[in-house]
Amino acid sequence: MTEQPDAAPSPVDGGARPARRGELDSVRVLVVVGLVFFHAALVFDASDDFYVRNAETTGVSIVVSALGVVWAMPILFLIAGFGARHSLRRRGPAGFAVERLLRLGVPLVFGTLTIVPVPQWLRLRADPGYHESYLAFLPRFFEVRFDPAEFPFVLQGAHFETGHLWFMLLLLVYALMLAAVARPFPAARARGIADRLAAAADHRGALLLPALPVALLSALAGLEEEYAGWSRWAYLLFFCYGFVLAGDDRFRRAIRRDAPVAAALGVALPMAGLPMFLLAGGDPFTDLSPMATVARAMYGVAGWCLLVGILGLLDRRAAARVAGARVAGAPSRGGARRRVYAYLAAAVLPLYILHQPIVVAVAYGVVRLDAPIAVKYPLIVAVSLLLTVAAYDLLVRRTRVTRFLFGMRDGR
C-alpha cells in the first residue's frame, strides 16, 4: 500500500523526499487482477497440486506462469516497502505498527477464519467418496500444532493453512520487524547511510547490484513453490529494497536511467535459465546440484532486473505523458477510466482476499463440464472476475464494519 509523503520525518528518514508514485498503484491493480488468470491456469497445470484439477492438463501453463511469478509477487513486496517508508515517516514506529496490525492483521485473522478453509474443503470434495459437510470439516481445519521452525508460519496442521493470505502474513511480520528496528536506530546514522546509498546510485548500473543478494539467497536457500516460487526471505529483501528506494528521488532517477538494460536482462535470463531449471532433475527448487543452483541464481537476478525495468519504464512513460500534456496544453482526459482505476485501486486488498476461494469454487463446477481447456479456462477467468468484483462491491465496500474487516481505509 502506497501512501502520500508527509512532512514529519521518521527516525530512519533521510534524503530528498519523493512524490507520490501513481504507477505503483497501477501495478498493484494489474498484479491482483492477474492473479485470477494465474490461479485459473493452475487448474490445468500438469505439475501443480492445486485445489481443483481438470481431467485434461497441459504443461504449457507452467511455462507461461513462470514468466509471471518471476516479478509479480516480488513487485508487491517492493511496493509495500515504498508504502512502509511513507507510513513510518507519517506515524512513527508505534503508530506504524498499530496501523499495520489493523490494515493487515485484522483481515488476515478474519480471512483465515471465514474464507481460507473453503478451498481446502473443495479439494476434499473433489473425491467422490468424500461427503463431509463444510461445517463438519471446519473443526478439523483448525486442528493445529505450533512449529517455530516454520516461522512465521508457526501454525501447522493436516488441513490448516494460511492459503493465499501468506502474502499478508509475511507483509505484517516484515512491517513489525521494521517498526522494532526503526525505534532505536539513530536518525543521523540512518540519514548518512541513505545519503551514501543514493549517491552510489548515480553510477550507471548501480541499481542492478541488489540483484546479487537475491541471487545468492535463491541459489543457496532455495525457492518455495507454495509461496509463488520465491523464498520467504527473498520477499524480505524486496520489501527492504522498496523501503530504501522510497527514501530519496535519486534512486528514482537511477531506476529510470537503468530501466532498459534491466528489462533486457530480466527477459533474457529466464529464457536461458528456465530450460536449466526444468532439466536439473530432482527438486530444482531446493537441490544443490550445479545446474539447479545456477538456474535459481539466474532466476534471482532476473527477478530484481524485471522490477527495475518495469518500474523504470512505467515511470518514463508517465513522465513523458505529463510533459507532453504540459507542452500541448491539453485538458485532462479519460474521466471514466480514472474512475474505474480509482475504484480498483481502493479495492486491491479486498479483491486479493476474495479472489482465490472464488476461483476455486468456480473451477470446482467448471471442470465437470464436457468441454476443452480452451473453453473452460476463459470461462473460469470471466466468472471469477465477475464474482470477485461483485462480492467486493456488494459485501465489502458498503459498510464500515466490512471495510474494517477487509483492511480498507475509512471511506469508500
N, C-alpha and C positions, 0 to 999 in steps of 0.2 A: 504494500500500500504506500503510495507516494503522498507526501504532504507538502503544503506550501511552506517555504522557508520563513522563519520567524526572526524577530530582532534579537531575542535573548540567546547568548551563546551558551553552549553546554561545556562541561569540564573538558571534553575531548574535541572541542571545535577549534578550527583554525583555518586560515586562508581566505581567499575571496569567496563570497557566498554565491552559489549557483541559483539560476532562475528555475522556475517550475518546468519540468520536462513532460510536455504533453504526450510525446511519442511513447513514453514509458507506460502510460495508461492504455494506449492503443495496443501495445504488445501484450499487456496482461489480458485484455479482452480477446485478442487473437488466440493466445495460448489456451485460455479456458474454453473457448468455443471449439478450438481444435481438439481438445481432449475428448469431446464427443465422437469425433471422427476416429481418433486413435483407439479408444476403448471399444468402439463398434468393430474396428478391424480385428481386435484380439479374438472376437467370437469365431473368426475364420482362420486363425493362426494355427498352423500345424504343430508348432513347437511350444506354444504358451498354454499354461494351465489356467485359463480364465474361468470365471464362474459358470458361464454358459458356453458350450461348444457346439458349433454346427457340425452336422454329419460329414459334410464335404468341407475340407480345409485346403489351404494353399500355403506355400512357402513364400509367396510374394510379399505378404503383409509384413513379415519380419524385416525384410529389406527396406520397404517403404517406411515402416515405423522407426527404424534405426536412424533415418535421416532427420526425424523429428526429435527423438529422445536426446540426441547429441546436444541440443541447445534449449529445448522448451522449458523443462523444469529448472535447469540452471539459471535461465534468464529471470524466472520468477523470484528465485532467491537473491539474485543480484539486485533486482528492482526493490525487493524487500529491504535490502541493505541501504539503498538510497533513502527509502522512506524512514528507516530507523534513524538515520542521521538527522533528518529534519524533526522527527518526533522527539528525539532525545534533546536536541537543541531547544525545542519549544517547552518541553515539560520537565526536563531534568531527569536523572536516573530513576528516582522513586515514581514520579508521575508516568514516565515511560513504561515502567514495569506494570503499573496498575492498568494503564491503557491497553497494553498487550494482553494482559490476563482477561480483560473484558472483551476485546475485539477478537481474540483467538481462543482463549481458554474456555469461555462460555459456549461458543458454537462447537468447539471440539468435544466437550462433555455432552452437550445436547445431541449432537450428531451421532456420537458413539452409542448413546442410549436409544435413539429412535430410528436412525437411518442405516447405520453401518451393518446391523445384523441381517438386513434384507437380502443382500447378495449371497451371504453365506447360506441362508436358508434356501434360496433358489438353487444354489449349487447342489444341495442335498435333494431337492425336489426333482432335479433332472434325472435322478434314479427312479425308474418306475416302481421299485419296491419300497420306496420311502414315502410314508403317508403322515408323518408327524405335522401337526398344525404349527403355525408360526408362534402362537402363544406358548405351546408346549416346548418349542425349540429355544425360546429366549433364555430360560434359566440355564440351559446347557451352554449357550453362547457366553454367558458371564461367569462361567467356572474358570477362574484364572489362578495363576501362580506368579509369584514375584521372582523375576530373573534379572538382577542388576547387571549381568554380563551383556545384556542386550540394550543397555542404555542408549537412548532414552525410552526405548520400547520395553519397559520393565515389566509390563503385564503381559503374560503369555498364557495361552490356553489351546486346547484341542480345536476349538471353533472361534475363540475370541481373536479379534484383530482390530487395528485402527483403520483398516481398509485404505481408501484413497485419502483419508484425513491424516495420513502420515506426514503429509506436507505441512499441515497446520501444527502438528505436534513438534516437528523439527524446528519450525519457524518460531514457535513460542519458546522452546528451550534456548535457541540461539539468542533471542531477544533478552531473555532473563540473564543469560550469561553476559551479554553486552552491558546490561544495566549494572550487574555486580562489578564488572571491571571498570566501568566508567566512573563510578563514585570516588574511588580512592586515587584515580590516575591523575598525576599532576598536570594542570592545564598548560603550563609553559612547556613542559616536555612534549605533550601531545601536539601543541602548535608547531614546535620545532621539527618533530618527525613528519608531520603533514606537509610542512613547507619544503622539506628536503625531498620528499617523495614527489611532490608536484613539480619541483624544479627538475628532477631527474626525468620526468615525463616529457620534458621539452625535447629530449633526444629522440630522433626518429627511430621507431621500432621498440621503444622502451615499454610501451603498453602491451607488448606481446610477452614480456618476461614473466608476468604472473601465471602464464600457462605452465611454467616448469614445475612449481609445487603441485599443481593439479595433475600433471602427467606423472610425477613421481608417486603421488598418493594412489592414483588409479592403477599404476603398474604394480606396486608392491602390496597395497592393502586390498586390491581387487575392486570389483563392481558388485552392486547388489541389485539383482534383477527385479526384486519386489519393490524397489524404490526408484522405478523408472530408469534403471540402468546406470545409476551412479552410487558411489559410496555416500553414506550419510554424512561423512566428514568432508567429502568434496563439496557438498552443499554448504557446509560451514565456511569453506574458503570463498565460495561465490558470494555468500552473504557478507563476509568481511570485506571482500573486494568492493562490493557495492557501497558499503559504509565509508570506505576510504575515498572512493571516486566521487562521492557526493560532496566532499568537503572543499573542493577547490575547482574553479572553472578551467584551470589549466589542464586538468585531466580530460575535461570535455573537449577542449580543443585538440588534445593529443589523440583522443579516440576518433574524432572526425578526420584527422590527418592520416592515421594508420588504418582506417577502415577498409580501403580497397585491398591492401596486402593481406590484412587479417581475414577478410571474407574469402579471398582466393585460397589461402591456406586452409581455412575452415571447410571449404568444399572439397579440396584435393585430398586432404588427409583421410577423411572417412572412406573415400573411394579406394584409396590404397590400403587402408587398414582393415576394412570390413572383410575382404577375402581372407586375410590372415586370421581374423577373429573366427570366422566360420570354419576354417580348415585346421585350427590349432589342435583340435581333439580334446578329449576330457571335458572339463568345465572351463571354458575360456574366460568366464567371469572371475575366477579365483585361482586357477592353476598358475604356477610359476614357471611354466615352460617358456623357453625363449620367444617363441612365436606369439604366445598369448600375452606375455609381458610387454613385448614391443607394440602389439596391437592395442593394448589398453593405454600405453603411454601416448600413442598417436591419437587415440580417442580423447584423452585428456587435453592434449594440445588443441585438437580440433574444436572441442567444446568452448574453450576460452576464446579462441580466434573467432569463432562464429558470433559470440556475444559482442566482441569489439566490432566486428564487421556489421552486424545487424544494427546495433545502436548508433554507430558512426554514420552509416549510410542513411538511416532514417533521420538522424539529426541534420545531415547535409541537405536532405530533401526538404525538411521543414524550414531550414534557414533560407534555402533558395526560394521556396514558395512565399515566405514572408517578404523577402527582399523584392521579389517580382511584383507582389501586390502593392508594395510601397511605391515602387518606381512607376507602375502603371496607374496608381491612384484608384485601383479597382475597389468597389464595395465588397464587403464580405458576402460570401455565397454559401449555399449548402445548409440552410437553416434546418431542413428536415433531417439531413444526415447528421448534423451536430446534435440534434435532439435524440436520435437513435443512439449515437455514440455516448452521450451523457447518461442515457438510461442504462446502457450495458456497462459503462464504467462503474456506476454505483452498484450494479448487480453482481460484480465479478465474484465476490466471496460466496454469496448465497448460491449462485449458479454452479460454482465449483463443488460446494457441499452437496447439492441436489443431483448433479448430472449422472454420477456413476450408478447409483441404485436404479435410476430411471432407465439408463442404457441397458442394464442387466435385466430388468423386468420386461422391457420391450423385446429384447433379444430372446428371452425365455419363450415368448409367444411366437416370434417370427421364425425361429429355427425349425419350428414344427410345420411350416408351410412347405408345400412341394414346389420349390422354385429355386433357380440357380443363385449363386452368390451375387451375380451382377444385379439381381432384383432385391435380394434380402439386405445387402449392405446399405444401399441408399435408403431403403425403407426404414431400417433401424435408425439411421442417422436423422432422417427427416422427422420421424415420430418422436424421437428422443429430444431433439432440439425444441420441437413444439411443446412437448410436455414439460420440459425443464423450465422454459421461459414462462409458461402458463402457471406452473407451480410457484415460481418466484413472484409473479405478478399478483396472483390471487391469494396465495397462502402466506407470503412473507412480507412484502413491502407495504401492506395496507394497515398494519397495526404496530404500535410502538413495542409491544411485547415480542412479536415475532421478529421485528427488525433487530431487537436486542439479542434474541436467541441465535440469530444468524450473523451476528457481528457487524451489523450495519451501524453507521453513524446516525445520530438523530436527524430526522428529516428524510424525505423520500428521494 
